[in-house]
Amino acid sequence: MQIDILAFGVHPDDVELGCSGTLLLAKTEGKTTGIIDLTQGELGTRGTAETRRTEAAIAAEILGVDHRENLGMADGFFLNDEINQRKIIAVIRRFRPTIILANAPEDRHPDHGRSAKLVADAAFLAGLRKIETTGPDGQPQEPWRPAYVFHYLQDRFLEPSFVLDITPFIEQKMKAILAYSTQFHNPDLNEPATYISSPQFLEVLKGRDSMLGKRIGVAYAEGYITEKTLGISSFDAIVQKTT
C-alpha cells in the first residue's frame, strides 16, 4: 500500500494531539494516511501498554487512517541509532509517503525531540540505494525519500513555518484525542493526576489551535515546522480567503 501522508509519533496519542486535524483533512482530499507509533507509551503514569494499544485502535478508526502500526521501541530509552533508523527506513520504503509528519524538534518531553531527529535522519537515509533493507515479504526494498518532513507542534510553543486550516475537523480531532480515556481528564478513573490529565490541558490545546487559526483568519489551524524551503508555482497557492 502506498500512503500519501505518514504521521510518526513516539507515543500513542502524539499524532492525535499534534496533527490529527491534518490527517482528517487529507482524507477528504482523497489521500491515503497512516500512523506509525514508535513506542507503546509503556512508561506513562496512567494506563498500561495494553490500554494504550486499545485506545490507539479506537482513535485510528475515528481518524479513518488506512494503516497504523507500532514499532515497539523502548519508551524513554530508544536511541537515534542504526537499529532504529533501519526500522523506520524499512517502513518508509514500504509505504513510500510523499509527506512525513513527525514529532516536534524540541519539547518538554525529551522523547519528542529525539524522535523528531530519528525520523528526519531515517527519511533522508531511506533514499540512499546502498542502504539495504527487506520488506515483510523478504524481498529487497527500493530506496525512497519523501518530498517533505514536517514537524508538528506539541507542548511547547515553537514558531511554526506555516499553519493549516483544520476548522471543519476540530471536533473530530478532539474525539480522537479523547479515545485515550486513561490519559486525559476522566473523573471515573482512579489514576494518579498528571500534567496532561487536568481538564485545562485539552482546553489549552484547543485554544492553541484557535490562536493559530486566528493568524490566518480561520477558526482552527495546526502548525508545522520545516527545515526545507517550501516552493510555490503561483501566488494563488497562498491566497488566504478573507471573511
Accessible surface in RSA format (square Angstrom, percent):
REM  Atomic radii and reference values for relative SASA: ProtOr
REM  Chains: A
REM  Algorithm: Lee & Richards
REM  Probe-radius: 1.40
REM  Slices: 20
REM RES _ NUM      All-atoms   Total-Side   Main-Chain    Non-polar    All polar
REM                ABS   REL    ABS   REL    ABS   REL    ABS   REL    ABS   REL
RES MET A   1   135.77  70.3  75.24  49.8  60.53 144.1  90.21  76.7  45.56  60.4
RES GLN A   2    81.92  45.8  68.45  50.0  13.47  32.1  47.44 101.0  34.48  26.2
RES ILE A   3     0.00   0.0   0.00   0.0   0.00   0.0   0.00   0.0   0.00   0.0
RES ASP A   4    36.62  25.7  36.43  36.3   0.20   0.5   6.61  15.6  30.01  29.9
RES ILE A   5    12.04   6.9  12.04   9.0   0.00   0.0  12.04   8.7   0.00   0.0
RES LEU A   6     0.00   0.0   0.00   0.0   0.00   0.0   0.00   0.0   0.00   0.0
RES ALA A   7     0.00   0.0   0.00   0.0   0.00   0.0   0.00   0.0   0.00   0.0
RES PHE A   8     0.00   0.0   0.00   0.0   0.00   0.0   0.00   0.0   0.00   0.0
RES GLY A   9     0.00   0.0   0.00   N/A   0.00   0.0   0.00   0.0   0.00   0.0
RES VAL A  10     0.00   0.0   0.00   0.0   0.00   0.0   0.00   0.0   0.00   0.0
RES HIS A  11    13.82   7.6  13.80   9.6   0.02   0.0   7.85   8.1   5.97   6.9
RES PRO A  12     2.79   2.0   2.79   2.5   0.00   0.0   2.79   2.3   0.00   0.0
RES ASP A  13     7.36   5.2   7.36   7.3   0.00   0.0   0.00   0.0   7.36   7.3
RES ASP A  14     4.36   3.1   4.30   4.3   0.06   0.1   0.00   0.0   4.36   4.3
RES VAL A  15     0.17   0.1   0.00   0.0   0.17   0.4   0.00   0.0   0.17   0.5
RES GLU A  16     0.00   0.0   0.00   0.0   0.00   0.0   0.00   0.0   0.00   0.0
RES LEU A  17    24.18  13.5  24.15  17.3   0.04   0.1  24.15  17.0   0.04   0.1
RES GLY A  18     3.34   4.1   0.00   N/A   3.34   4.1   0.04   0.1   3.30   7.4
RES CYS A  19     0.00   0.0   0.00   0.0   0.00   0.0   0.00   0.0   0.00   0.0
RES SER A  20     0.00   0.0   0.00   0.0   0.00   0.0   0.00   0.0   0.00   0.0
RES GLY A  21     0.00   0.0   0.00   N/A   0.00   0.0   0.00   0.0   0.00   0.0
RES THR A  22    10.01   7.1   9.68   9.8   0.33   0.8   9.68  13.0   0.33   0.5
RES LEU A  23     0.00   0.0   0.00   0.0   0.00   0.0   0.00   0.0   0.00   0.0
RES LEU A  24     9.63   5.4   8.26   5.9   1.37   3.4   8.26   5.8   1.37   3.7
RES LEU A  25    36.26  20.2  36.26  25.9   0.00   0.0  36.26  25.5   0.00   0.0
RES ALA A  26     2.52   2.3   1.96   3.0   0.56   1.3   2.48   3.5   0.04   0.1
RES LYS A  27    65.95  32.2  51.03  31.3  14.92  35.5  35.25  31.7  30.69  32.7
RES THR A  28    93.82  66.7  53.37  54.1  40.45  96.4  57.37  77.1  36.44  55.1
RES GLU A  29   101.31  58.2  67.04  50.7  34.27  81.6  35.36  68.4  65.95  53.8
RES GLY A  30    68.62  84.6   0.00   N/A  68.62  84.6  36.70 100.7  31.92  71.5
RES LYS A  31    76.12  37.1  73.42  45.1   2.69   6.4  47.34  42.6  28.78  30.7
RES THR A  32    39.82  28.3  39.82  40.4   0.00   0.0  39.77  53.4   0.06   0.1
RES THR A  33     0.06   0.0   0.06   0.1   0.00   0.0   0.00   0.0   0.06   0.1
RES GLY A  34     0.00   0.0   0.00   N/A   0.00   0.0   0.00   0.0   0.00   0.0
RES ILE A  35     0.00   0.0   0.00   0.0   0.00   0.0   0.00   0.0   0.00   0.0
RES ILE A  36     0.00   0.0   0.00   0.0   0.00   0.0   0.00   0.0   0.00   0.0
RES ASP A  37     3.32   2.3   3.32   3.3   0.00   0.0   0.00   0.0   3.32   3.3
RES LEU A  38     0.00   0.0   0.00   0.0   0.00   0.0   0.00   0.0   0.00   0.0
RES THR A  39     0.00   0.0   0.00   0.0   0.00   0.0   0.00   0.0   0.00   0.0
RES GLN A  40    59.96  33.5  59.23  43.3   0.73   1.7  10.45  22.2  49.51  37.5
RES GLY A  41     4.24   5.2   0.00   N/A   4.24   5.2   1.29   3.6   2.95   6.6
RES GLU A  42    74.71  42.9  50.57  38.3  24.14  57.5  34.15  66.0  40.57  33.1
RES LEU A  43   106.39  59.3  79.55  56.9  26.85  67.5  83.90  58.9  22.50  60.5
RES GLY A  44    31.65  39.0   0.00   N/A  31.65  39.0  20.02  54.9  11.62  26.0
RES THR A  45    90.07  64.1  58.93  59.7  31.14  74.2  33.45  44.9  56.62  85.6
RES ARG A  46    14.39   6.0  12.24   6.2   2.15   5.1   1.52   2.1  12.87   7.8
RES GLY A  47    18.34  22.6   0.00   N/A  18.34  22.6   4.04  11.1  14.30  32.0
RES THR A  48    70.25  50.0  62.87  63.7   7.38  17.6  67.47  90.6   2.78   4.2
RES ALA A  49    18.10  16.6  14.27  22.0   3.83   8.7  14.27  20.1   3.83  10.1
RES GLU A  50   105.64  60.6 103.03  77.9   2.61   6.2  53.57 103.6  52.06  42.5
RES THR A  51    50.19  35.7  47.33  48.0   2.86   6.8  50.11  67.3   0.08   0.1
RES ARG A  52    11.34   4.8  11.34   5.8   0.00   0.0   1.39   1.9   9.95   6.0
RES ARG A  53   129.79  54.5 121.60  62.0   8.19  19.5  73.37 100.3  56.43  34.2
RES THR A  54    83.28  59.2  77.74  78.8   5.54  13.2  54.95  73.8  28.33  42.8
RES GLU A  55     7.99   4.6   7.99   6.0   0.00   0.0   6.94  13.4   1.05   0.9
RES ALA A  56     8.58   7.9   8.58  13.2   0.00   0.0   8.58  12.1   0.00   0.0
RES ALA A  57    63.31  58.2  50.02  77.2  13.29  30.2  56.73  79.9   6.58  17.4
RES ILE A  58    84.02  47.8  82.64  61.6   1.38   3.3  83.93  60.4   0.09   0.3
RES ALA A  59     0.00   0.0   0.00   0.0   0.00   0.0   0.00   0.0   0.00   0.0
RES ALA A  60    13.46  12.4  12.29  19.0   1.17   2.7  12.56  17.7   0.91   2.4
RES GLU A  61   146.59  84.2 124.03  93.8  22.56  53.7  50.87  98.4  95.72  78.1
RES ILE A  62    31.43  17.9  19.72  14.7  11.71  28.2  27.03  19.5   4.40  11.9
RES LEU A  63     2.13   1.2   0.00   0.0   2.13   5.3   0.46   0.3   1.67   4.5
RES GLY A  64    36.29  44.7   0.00   N/A  36.29  44.7  30.53  83.8   5.76  12.9
RES VAL A  65    23.09  15.2   2.39   2.2  20.69  49.9   2.39   2.1  20.69  56.1
RES ASP A  66    55.14  38.6  29.44  29.3  25.70  60.8   8.25  19.4  46.90  46.8
RES HIS A  67    50.85  27.8  44.22  30.7   6.63  17.0  33.53  34.6  17.32  20.2
RES ARG A  68    44.68  18.8  17.50   8.9  27.19  64.7  17.46  23.9  27.22  16.5
RES GLU A  69    42.08  24.2  33.17  25.1   8.91  21.2  25.79  49.9  16.29  13.3
RES ASN A  70    62.51  43.1  34.03  32.9  28.48  68.6  26.87  64.7  35.65  34.5
RES LEU A  71    29.73  16.6  13.14   9.4  16.59  41.7  17.76  12.5  11.97  32.2
RES GLY A  72    46.10  56.8   0.00   N/A  46.10  56.8  18.36  50.4  27.74  62.1
RES MET A  73     7.39   3.8   0.49   0.3   6.90  16.4   4.75   4.0   2.64   3.5
RES ALA A  74    51.96  47.8  43.34  66.9   8.61  19.6  47.29  66.6   4.67  12.4
RES ASP A  75     7.33   5.1   5.22   5.2   2.10   5.0   0.00   0.0   7.33   7.3
RES GLY A  76    28.19  34.8   0.00   N/A  28.19  34.8  10.75  29.5  17.44  39.1
RES PHE A  77   154.04  77.1 137.32  85.1  16.72  43.5 141.80  86.0  12.24  35.0
RES PHE A  78     5.92   3.0   0.35   0.2   5.57  14.5   5.66   3.4   0.26   0.8
RES LEU A  79   108.76  60.6 107.64  77.0   1.12   2.8 107.64  75.6   1.12   3.0
RES ASN A  80    49.95  34.4  24.00  23.2  25.95  62.5  12.84  30.9  37.11  35.9
RES ASP A  81    48.47  34.0  42.47  42.3   6.00  14.2  31.07  73.1  17.40  17.4
RES GLU A  82   109.31  62.8 102.66  77.7   6.65  15.8  41.72  80.7  67.59  55.2
RES ILE A  83   120.83  68.8 115.85  86.3   4.98  12.0 119.23  85.9   1.60   4.3
RES ASN A  84    13.45   9.3  13.45  13.0   0.00   0.0   0.00   0.0  13.45  13.0
RES GLN A  85    29.77  16.6  29.77  21.8   0.00   0.0   0.81   1.7  28.96  22.0
RES ARG A  86    89.09  37.4  87.04  44.4   2.05   4.9  39.01  53.3  50.08  30.4
RES LYS A  87    78.86  38.5  70.30  43.1   8.56  20.4  52.25  47.0  26.61  28.3
RES ILE A  88     0.00   0.0   0.00   0.0   0.00   0.0   0.00   0.0   0.00   0.0
RES ILE A  89     1.97   1.1   1.97   1.5   0.00   0.0   1.97   1.4   0.00   0.0
RES ALA A  90    24.41  22.4  24.23  37.4   0.18   0.4  24.32  34.2   0.09   0.2
RES VAL A  91     4.61   3.0   4.51   4.1   0.10   0.2   4.59   4.0   0.02   0.1
RES ILE A  92     0.00   0.0   0.00   0.0   0.00   0.0   0.00   0.0   0.00   0.0
RES ARG A  93     9.03   3.8   1.28   0.7   7.75  18.5   0.01   0.0   9.02   5.5
RES ARG A  94    75.19  31.6  56.97  29.0  18.22  43.4  27.09  37.0  48.11  29.2
RES PHE A  95     7.19   3.6   7.19   4.5   0.00   0.0   7.19   4.4   0.00   0.0
RES ARG A  96    83.10  34.9  83.10  42.4   0.00   0.0  25.63  35.0  57.48  34.8
RES PRO A  97     0.00   0.0   0.00   0.0   0.00   0.0   0.00   0.0   0.00   0.0
RES THR A  98    62.69  44.6  61.43  62.3   1.27   3.0  41.91  56.3  20.78  31.4
RES ILE A  99    39.35  22.4  39.35  29.3   0.00   0.0  39.35  28.3   0.00   0.0
RES ILE A 100     0.00   0.0   0.00   0.0   0.00   0.0   0.00   0.0   0.00   0.0
RES LEU A 101     3.71   2.1   3.71   2.7   0.00   0.0   3.71   2.6   0.00   0.0
RES ALA A 102     0.00   0.0   0.00   0.0   0.00   0.0   0.00   0.0   0.00   0.0
RES ASN A 103     0.00   0.0   0.00   0.0   0.00   0.0   0.00   0.0   0.00   0.0
RES ALA A 104     0.03   0.0   0.03   0.0   0.00   0.0   0.03   0.0   0.00   0.0
RES PRO A 105    55.04  40.1  36.06  32.9  18.98  69.0  36.86  30.4  18.18 113.0
RES GLU A 106    77.83  44.7  75.82  57.4   2.01   4.8  58.05 112.3  19.78  16.1
RES ASP A 107    11.61   8.1   0.30   0.3  11.31  26.7   0.00   0.0  11.61  11.6
RES ARG A 108   116.92  49.1 100.40  51.2  16.52  39.3  25.54  34.9  91.38  55.4
RES HIS A 109    64.08  35.0  61.60  42.8   2.47   6.3  43.02  44.3  21.06  24.5
RES PRO A 110    94.66  69.0  81.25  74.1  13.40  48.7  90.77  74.9   3.89  24.2
RES ASP A 111     1.38   1.0   1.38   1.4   0.00   0.0   0.00   0.0   1.38   1.4
RES HIS A 112    17.93   9.8  17.93  12.5   0.00   0.0  16.10  16.6   1.83   2.1
RES GLY A 113    17.02  21.0   0.00   N/A  17.02  21.0  12.00  32.9   5.02  11.2
RES ARG A 114    65.84  27.6  56.83  29.0   9.01  21.5  42.21  57.7  23.63  14.3
RES SER A 115     0.00   0.0   0.00   0.0   0.00   0.0   0.00   0.0   0.00   0.0
RES ALA A 116     2.25   2.1   2.10   3.2   0.15   0.3   2.21   3.1   0.04   0.1
RES LYS A 117   121.81  59.4 118.67  72.8   3.14   7.5  92.74  83.5  29.07  31.0
RES LEU A 118     0.00   0.0   0.00   0.0   0.00   0.0   0.00   0.0   0.00   0.0
RES VAL A 119     0.00   0.0   0.00   0.0   0.00   0.0   0.00   0.0   0.00   0.0
RES ALA A 120    31.86  29.3  24.64  38.0   7.22  16.4  25.04  35.3   6.82  18.1
RES ASP A 121    35.66  25.0  31.58  31.4   4.08   9.7  11.54  27.1  24.13  24.1
RES ALA A 122     0.00   0.0   0.00   0.0   0.00   0.0   0.00   0.0   0.00   0.0
RES ALA A 123     2.77   2.5   2.70   4.2   0.06   0.1   2.77   3.9   0.00   0.0
RES PHE A 124   113.94  57.0 111.51  69.1   2.43   6.3 113.25  68.7   0.69   2.0
RES LEU A 125    43.63  24.3  43.63  31.2   0.00   0.0  43.63  30.6   0.00   0.0
RES ALA A 126     0.00   0.0   0.00   0.0   0.00   0.0   0.00   0.0   0.00   0.0
RES GLY A 127    24.27  29.9   0.00   N/A  24.27  29.9   3.83  10.5  20.43  45.8
RES LEU A 128    68.48  38.1  66.89  47.9   1.59   4.0  68.48  48.1   0.00   0.0
RES ARG A 129   178.40  74.9 158.13  80.6  20.27  48.3  55.48  75.8 122.93  74.5
RES LYS A 130   170.17  83.0 143.05  87.8  27.12  64.6  91.15  82.0  79.02  84.2
RES ILE A 131    33.69  19.2  31.33  23.3   2.36   5.7  32.63  23.5   1.06   2.9
RES GLU A 132   144.24  82.8 129.51  98.0  14.73  35.1  47.31  91.5  96.93  79.1
RES THR A 133    15.07  10.7   5.73   5.8   9.34  22.3  13.20  17.7   1.88   2.8
RES THR A 134    85.16  60.6  70.78  71.8  14.38  34.3  40.40  54.3  44.76  67.7
RES GLY A 135    12.42  15.3   0.00   N/A  12.42  15.3   5.62  15.4   6.81  15.2
RES PRO A 136   112.40  81.9  66.23  60.4  46.17 167.8  80.00  66.1  32.40 201.4
RES ASP A 137   106.81  74.8  73.94  73.6  32.87  77.7  49.18 115.7  57.63  57.5
RES GLY A 138    49.83  61.4   0.00   N/A  49.83  61.4  29.84  81.9  19.98  44.8
RES GLN A 139   109.10  61.0 108.28  79.1   0.82   2.0  33.39  71.1  75.71  57.4
RES PRO A 140   108.00  78.7  90.41  82.4  17.59  63.9  90.41  74.6  17.59 109.3
RES GLN A 141    29.46  16.5  11.74   8.6  17.72  42.2  14.29  30.4  15.18  11.5
RES GLU A 142   121.70  69.9 116.49  88.1   5.22  12.4  44.97  87.0  76.73  62.6
RES PRO A 143    47.37  34.5  35.25  32.1  12.13  44.1  35.51  29.3  11.86  73.7
RES TRP A 144    71.56  28.7  67.44  32.6   4.12   9.7  71.56  38.2   0.00   0.0
RES ARG A 145   104.86  44.0  83.38  42.5  21.48  51.1  39.11  53.5  65.75  39.8
RES PRO A 146     9.95   7.3   0.54   0.5   9.41  34.2   0.73   0.6   9.22  57.3
RES ALA A 147    42.09  38.7  29.08  44.9  13.01  29.6  37.36  52.6   4.72  12.5
RES TYR A 148    61.52  28.7  59.36  33.8   2.16   5.6  27.80  20.9  33.72  41.6
RES VAL A 149    31.88  21.0  21.63  19.6  10.25  24.7  21.63  18.8  10.25  27.8
RES PHE A 150    17.61   8.8  17.61  10.9   0.00   0.0  17.61  10.7   0.00   0.0
RES HIS A 151    10.36   5.7  10.36   7.2   0.00   0.0   3.29   3.4   7.07   8.2
RES TYR A 152     0.00   0.0   0.00   0.0   0.00   0.0   0.00   0.0   0.00   0.0
RES LEU A 153     2.53   1.4   1.96   1.4   0.57   1.4   1.96   1.4   0.57   1.5
RES GLN A 154    17.76   9.9   7.99   5.8   9.77  23.3  12.76  27.2   5.01   3.8
RES ASP A 155    58.38  40.9  27.80  27.7  30.57  72.3  19.14  45.0  39.23  39.1
RES ARG A 156   110.65  46.5 105.13  53.6   5.52  13.1  37.99  51.9  72.66  44.0
RES PHE A 157    87.03  43.5  58.33  36.1  28.70  74.7  58.43  35.4  28.60  81.9
RES LEU A 158    37.88  21.1  35.24  25.2   2.64   6.6  37.88  26.6   0.00   0.0
RES GLU A 159   114.00  65.4  93.36  70.6  20.64  49.1  61.60 119.1  52.40  42.8
RES PRO A 160    15.92  11.6   1.98   1.8  13.94  50.7   2.00   1.6  13.92  86.5
RES SER A 161    63.35  53.5  22.52  30.1  40.83  94.1  22.25  47.4  41.09  57.6
RES PHE A 162    53.84  26.9  44.27  27.4   9.57  24.9  53.84  32.6   0.00   0.0
RES VAL A 163    28.94  19.0  10.25   9.3  18.69  45.0  10.25   8.9  18.69  50.7
RES LEU A 164    57.24  31.9  56.37  40.3   0.88   2.2  57.24  40.2   0.00   0.0
RES ASP A 165    54.86  38.4  49.40  49.2   5.46  12.9  20.45  48.1  34.41  34.3
RES ILE A 166     0.00   0.0   0.00   0.0   0.00   0.0   0.00   0.0   0.00   0.0
RES THR A 167    45.34  32.2  40.33  40.9   5.00  11.9  40.33  54.2   5.00   7.6
RES PRO A 168   105.93  77.2  64.43  58.7  41.50 150.9  76.17  62.9  29.76 184.9
RES PHE A 169    24.79  12.4  24.30  15.1   0.49   1.3  24.79  15.0   0.00   0.0
RES ILE A 170    10.10   5.7  10.10   7.5   0.00   0.0  10.10   7.3   0.00   0.0
RES GLU A 171   108.73  62.4 102.85  77.8   5.88  14.0  64.33 124.4  44.40  36.2
RES GLN A 172    74.86  41.9  68.83  50.3   6.03  14.4  19.78  42.1  55.08  41.8
RES LYS A 173     0.46   0.2   0.46   0.3   0.00   0.0   0.04   0.0   0.42   0.4
RES MET A 174    20.01  10.4  20.01  13.2   0.00   0.0  19.66  16.7   0.35   0.5
RES LYS A 175   127.98  62.4 121.92  74.8   6.06  14.4  69.40  62.5  58.58  62.4
RES ALA A 176     0.00   0.0   0.00   0.0   0.00   0.0   0.00   0.0   0.00   0.0
RES ILE A 177     0.13   0.1   0.09   0.1   0.04   0.1   0.13   0.1   0.00   0.0
RES LEU A 178    91.79  51.1  79.88  57.1  11.92  30.0  80.90  56.8  10.89  29.3
RES ALA A 179    14.01  12.9   0.00   0.0  14.01  31.9  10.14  14.3   3.87  10.3
RES TYR A 180     0.09   0.0   0.00   0.0   0.09   0.2   0.00   0.0   0.09   0.1
RES SER A 181    53.13  44.9  47.35  63.2   5.78  13.3  29.75  63.3  23.38  32.8
RES THR A 182    15.73  11.2  15.73  16.0   0.00   0.0  15.73  21.1   0.00   0.0
RES GLN A 183     8.57   4.8   8.50   6.2   0.07   0.2   0.00   0.0   8.57   6.5
RES PHE A 184     2.04   1.0   1.57   1.0   0.47   1.2   1.76   1.1   0.28   0.8
RES HIS A 185    86.31  47.2  69.82  48.5  16.49  42.2  47.18  48.6  39.13  45.5
RES ASN A 186    36.19  25.0  28.11  27.2   8.08  19.5   6.13  14.8  30.06  29.1
RES PRO A 187   111.43  81.2  74.06  67.5  37.37 135.9  85.11  70.3  26.32 163.6
RES ASP A 188   132.66  92.9  98.12  97.7  34.55  81.7  31.21  73.5 101.45 101.2
RES LEU A 189    63.56  35.4  45.45  32.5  18.11  45.5  46.98  33.0  16.58  44.6
RES ASN A 190   158.64 109.4 126.73 122.5  31.90  76.8  39.64  95.4 119.00 115.0
RES GLU A 191    60.75  34.9  40.82  30.9  19.93  47.5   8.20  15.9  52.55  42.9
RES PRO A 192    75.23  54.8  62.20  56.7  13.03  47.4  73.91  61.0   1.32   8.2
RES ALA A 193    94.68  87.1  64.25  99.2  30.43  69.2  66.13  93.1  28.55  75.6
RES THR A 194    39.32  28.0  20.28  20.6  19.05  45.4  30.48  40.9   8.85  13.4
RES TYR A 195   113.25  52.9  89.07  50.7  24.18  62.9  72.97  54.8  40.28  49.7
RES ILE A 196    42.38  24.1  42.23  31.5   0.15   0.4  42.23  30.4   0.15   0.4
RES SER A 197     9.06   7.7   5.43   7.3   3.63   8.4   1.37   2.9   7.69  10.8
RES SER A 198    41.91  35.4  36.12  48.2   5.79  13.3  33.77  71.9   8.15  11.4
RES PRO A 199    54.71  39.9  48.67  44.4   6.04  22.0  51.42  42.5   3.29  20.4
RES GLN A 200   102.62  57.4 102.62  75.0   0.00   0.0  48.73 103.7  53.89  40.9
RES PHE A 201    35.71  17.9  29.81  18.5   5.89  15.3  34.85  21.1   0.86   2.5
RES LEU A 202    19.19  10.7  18.40  13.2   0.78   2.0  18.70  13.1   0.49   1.3
RES GLU A 203   116.92  67.1 102.65  77.7  14.26  34.0  46.78  90.5  70.13  57.3
RES VAL A 204   106.11  69.8  99.11  89.7   7.00  16.9 104.99  91.2   1.12   3.0
RES LEU A 205    14.70   8.2  10.68   7.6   4.03  10.1  14.51  10.2   0.19   0.5
RES LYS A 206    57.52  28.1  57.30  35.2   0.22   0.5  27.27  24.5  30.25  32.2
RES GLY A 207    36.25  44.7   0.00   N/A  36.25  44.7  30.70  84.2   5.56  12.4
RES ARG A 208    33.05  13.9  27.27  13.9   5.78  13.8  21.08  28.8  11.97   7.3
RES ASP A 209     1.77   1.2   1.77   1.8   0.00   0.0   0.00   0.0   1.77   1.8
RES SER A 210    45.84  38.7  44.77  59.8   1.07   2.5   9.87  21.0  35.97  50.4
RES MET A 211    75.59  39.1  70.15  46.4   5.44  13.0  69.23  58.9   6.36   8.4
RES LEU A 212     1.03   0.6   1.03   0.7   0.00   0.0   1.03   0.7   0.00   0.0
RES GLY A 213     0.00   0.0   0.00   N/A   0.00   0.0   0.00   0.0   0.00   0.0
RES LYS A 214   165.81  80.9 149.23  91.6  16.58  39.5 100.86  90.8  64.95  69.2
RES ARG A 215   123.63  51.9  84.16  42.9  39.47  94.0  46.26  63.2  77.37  46.9
RES ILE A 216    42.97  24.5  36.60  27.3   6.38  15.4  42.87  30.9   0.10   0.3
RES GLY A 217    41.60  51.3   0.00   N/A  41.60  51.3  32.47  89.1   9.13  20.4
RES VAL A 218    34.12  22.5  17.63  16.0  16.49  39.7  27.50  23.9   6.62  18.0
RES ALA A 219    49.95  45.9  32.98  50.9  16.97  38.6  43.86  61.8   6.09  16.1
RES TYR A 220    47.10  22.0  47.10  26.8   0.00   0.0  15.53  11.7  31.56  38.9
RES ALA A 221     0.00   0.0   0.00   0.0   0.00   0.0   0.00   0.0   0.00   0.0
RES GLU A 222     2.51   1.4   1.29   1.0   1.22   2.9   2.51   4.9   0.00   0.0
RES GLY A 223     2.78   3.4   0.00   N/A   2.78   3.4   0.00   0.0   2.78   6.2
RES TYR A 224     2.66   1.2   2.66   1.5   0.00   0.0   2.66   2.0   0.00   0.0
RES ILE A 225    28.81  16.4  28.81  21.5   0.00   0.0  28.81  20.7   0.00   0.0
RES THR A 226    22.99  16.4   6.65   6.7  16.34  38.9   6.21   8.3  16.78  25.4
RES GLU A 227   164.91  94.7 126.11  95.4  38.79  92.4  54.46 105.3 110.44  90.2
RES LYS A 228   111.78  54.5 102.29  62.8   9.49  22.6  78.01  70.2  33.77  36.0
RES THR A 229   126.84  90.2 103.35 104.8  23.49  56.0  75.91 102.0  50.93  77.0
RES LEU A 230    74.87  41.7  52.47  37.5  22.40  56.3  52.47  36.9  22.40  60.3
RES GLY A 231    65.59  80.9   0.00   N/A  65.59  80.9  38.46 105.5  27.13  60.8
RES ILE A 232    88.80  50.5  52.59  39.2  36.21  87.3  59.89  43.1  28.90  78.4
RES SER A 233   122.76 103.7  77.95 104.0  44.80 103.2  56.94 121.3  65.81  92.2
RES SER A 234    49.80  42.1  39.56  52.8  10.24  23.6  38.73  82.5  11.07  15.5
RES PHE A 235   161.84  81.0 155.98  96.6   5.86  15.2 155.98  94.6   5.86  16.8
RES ASP A 236   115.72  81.1  98.97  98.5  16.75  39.6  28.93  68.1  86.79  86.6
RES ALA A 237    73.54  67.6  30.90  47.7  42.64  97.0  43.28  61.0  30.26  80.2
RES ILE A 238   109.47  62.3  84.58  63.0  24.89  60.0  91.86  66.2  17.61  47.8
RES VAL A 239   110.27  72.6  80.40  72.8  29.88  72.0  85.99  74.7  24.28  65.9
RES GLN A 240    81.44  45.5  66.49  48.6  14.96  35.6  37.89  80.7  43.55  33.0
RES LYS A 241   165.62  80.8 152.94  93.8  12.67  30.2 102.43  92.2  63.19  67.3
RES THR A 242   122.81  87.3  99.33 100.7  23.48  56.0  71.37  95.9  51.44  77.8
RES THR A 243   159.27 113.3  81.51  82.6  77.75 185.3  93.75 125.9  65.52  99.0
END  Absolute sums over single chains surface
CHAIN  1 A    11944.1       9344.3       2599.8       7231.9       4712.2
END  Absolute sums over all chains
TOTAL         11944.1       9344.3       2599.8       7231.9       4712.2
